[in-house]
Amino acid sequence: MILYLPNGRTVSIPFLRHGGKTHVEGVPVPHSLLMEQAQEGVPLILERGGRVLPLRPTHAESLSSLKRRTQIIYPKDQGLILLWADIRPGHRVLESGVGSGALSVSILRMVRPGGHLVSVERREEHAEEALKNIRVLDPAGPSDHSLLIGDIYDPELSLETHGLFDRVILDLPEPWKAIGNVKKVLRPGGILLAYVPTPLQVHTFSLALMESGHFHLIRTVESIVRDWEFGPQSIRPAHRIVGHTGFLTTCRFSPEKSPYIPWEAPF
């Protein structure tokens, strides 16, 4: 639950529990009051005065409160990943570089019903934290989610037992090192997407894809989001902007080696 105050500030409450309290502007608010009287979208008068607007957090708002050891992929980039990778219900998706599990939850929301997500993470502590976050944000799991401890750079890593995947998502510093394993498990026509922060990584990855002879239609994009502020007599862009965070590179896979086919904007 998120409580919106009249001044625009927010108070996030991940869990409501009997006997619990949350401080709002320095005043303790019993969870029992919220559980008994709060209705989503209906202003609530607090026992000691003041008013809040209770709302269920959106998925993007929930991601901002995740416990994490690594930086999460921003919602603006997650939206592009789900779109450019064309992740749909029923798809089988492989991801590597799980981090806090934020993207994992977004992918699971898209592949249902009928799909499955396999996550590969090299570091056990990251995997454990990701699983905790996924259980909080996605209680429907883990029947359609598998998490493997392993290094997707390792040519000895066995993924074939999971069958072919429709999509592969890489959030890794050197995604070109995973191309060999990706070729083993990505179905013909499937999409490979990598998320990296620097142009040099994009360049190295793109050249490796082209030289392999199996990946075509390589495209790289980034998103920059700027909010606008409206007042009674003015309108202006917000001072704070979520600028560059990362590059998204997509391509299509062919099991037959052939000369590279470039991507060209259809419009």
Secondary structure, DSSP 4 states (H G I P E B T S, - for coil): -EEEPTTS-EEE-S---TT-EEEETTEEEEHHHHHHH-BTTB-EE-TTS-EEEEEPPPHHHHHHT---SSPPPPHHHHHHHHHHTT--TT-EEEEE--TTSHHHHHHHHHHTTT-EEEEEES-HHHHHHHHHHHHHH-TTTTTTEEEEES-TT-TT---GGG--EEEEEE--S-GGGGHHHHHHHEEEEEEEEEEESSHHHHHHHHHHHHHHTSEEEEEEE---B--EEE-SS-EEE-S--B----EEEEEEE-SS-----------
